[in-house]
Amino acid sequence: MTGSSPTRERLVVAIAALASTVAFLDGTIVNVALPAIERELGGGLTVQQWTVDAYLLTLGSLILVAGSVSDAYGRVLVLRIGLIGFGIASLGVGLAPDPLVLVIARALQGAAGAFLVPSSLALITSQIPHERQARSIGLWTALTTSAMLAGPVLGGVFVDYLSWRWAFLINILPIAITLWLLARFDSRDHRQPDAGVDVFAAILCAAGLGGVVFALVEQPTLGWQHPGVWATLLIGLALLVVFILRQRTARHPILPLSLLRIRTFWTGNLATLFVYAALTLNGFVVGVYLQQGAGLSATLAGLASLPTTVLLIALSPSMGALSARWGARGFMTVGPLVMAGGALLLLAVADPFDYWWQVLPGMVVLGIGLGITVSPLTAAILGSVATERSGIASAVNNAVARIAGLLSVALVGTIVGGALDLVGFHRAAIATAVMLVAGAVVSFAGVRDLPQTPATDRLDA
């Protein structure tokens, strides 16, 4: 690790946060833009789902490869590639003339975004001393997750006052700033001489996930008896099994199975699966229902999540520091339970609609729980593996989070009963709470607080 100073550490966090923010922001800014996209391009709920899932599909499946590439060839190089690719794909989304081009461009955005997230977080763990990593990760978490939650606000403003297209074209600005900061960064990439990337495994992972997601999205329309649904689901699952088997013998596995023997790592990722599935489902449903069901403008629908964002920014850095002192397990247990309470408060939404009494309390409670959870969750997972494997560890955790969102959005039609009306909204709130409780149970039962020493791979009992 090169010499560290407060100024240099701030630059590292700024680069990491901006690079990740581009990917996270676009993952949620789309939620309030969906009704406007559907009005202009058509396609109904299915196109809305694919607009979200095309992005999450390539992001979630390729992020594992990107983590291996980051560890092998260097964080800075991978960040540059991801930023340039994301900028080009954003132009494609913003200029899309029809749903097909839109979905393809969204998939390309996700592919480029996969190279941003693991490299940015690994940059922190490789450039900042261990004793200050928890607070830096807390700040990174606050900035990136708040970007994910602030996305609906920005998207609403663009939709109402400009066009939904500007919600994607605006990406060029933070990308340019991040590339400029990277040019000022004086660290050299450390590359492994025997590095390699398992392209075939990446294809297996992407195709397998694609098959499963296609089946889940199309099932409410076509039904399970349709060959295009059940056959695609079975093929997708089979490809994922082959992918896992290949990781056992691959020379350069993109998912090292040895990581899954680390108790805190695999249980922390299982908790991530439940928590982020719940968060993505909640963001999708709230963003769409407040416009199509409650009649709010895109801006007001986006502003509905602002209290959650403010609380997350306020709490995450201190929660990261406290979890480093007291251990992450308690935070990862209490936080999701608090969020579950916030989700259940959304059952108060009724006709006539009143944001202040029906939505605001739930969003406040959700924000408190989120602030308690996300920074300790990230620090616990990355702290359970050796520093030199932080890139792939970050990639696995982020892949799990994106795949969780991918699956929950794919299941929206099933969860809400086919229509996102008031009854469907209530069903989604209950499903969100159930997933959050599951995340709390997994954290309590599986996570072990590790000694505050430099991380090494360890098999937790």
KADAHU-V322468 format. One line per field, one symbol per residue. phi: phi as a letter, one per 30 degrees, with the letter a starting at -180 (. if undefined). burial: b if it has 9 or more other C-alpha atoms within 8 Angstrom, else e. Layout:
BEGIN
phi: ???
burial: ???
END
This chain:
BEGIN
phi: .debbeddddddddddddddeedddddbddeddeedddddcijidddddddddddddddddcddddddddddcjddddddddddddddddddddcedaeddeddddddeddddddcdddddddddccceedcdedddddeddddddddddeeddedddddcbaedddcddeedddddddddddddcdcdccddcdabddddddedddddddddeddddeddcidddedcdddddddddddddedddddbddbddbdddddcdeddddddddeedddddddddddddddddcdcciddddddddeceedddddddcedddddddddcjdedddcdedddddddddddddebcddbddccceedddddddddddcddeddddddddbdedcddddddddddddddededdddceedddijbdcddddddddddddddddddddddddcdcdcedbedbdbcdd
burial: eeebeeeebebbbebbbbbbbbbbbbbbbbbbbbbbbbeebbbeebbbbbbbbbbbbbbbbbbbbbbbbbbbbbbbbbbbbbbbbbbebbbbbbebeebebbbbbbbbbbbbbbbbbbbbbbbbbbbbbbeebbbbbbbbbbbbbbbbbbbbbbbbbbbbeebbbbbbbebbebbeebbebbeeeeeebebeeebebbeebbebbbbbbbbbbbbbbbbbebbeeeeebbebbbbbbbbbebbeebbbeeeebbebeebbbbbbbbbbbbbbbbbbbbbbbbbbbbbbbbbbbeebbbbbbbbbbbbbbbbbbbbbbbbbbbbbeebbbebbbbbbbbbbbbbbbbbebbeeebeeebbbbbbbbbbbbbbbbbbbbbbbbbbbbbbebbbbbbbbbbbbbbbbbbbbbbbbbebbebebebebbbbbbbbbbbbbbbbbbbbbebbeeeeeeebeeeeee
END
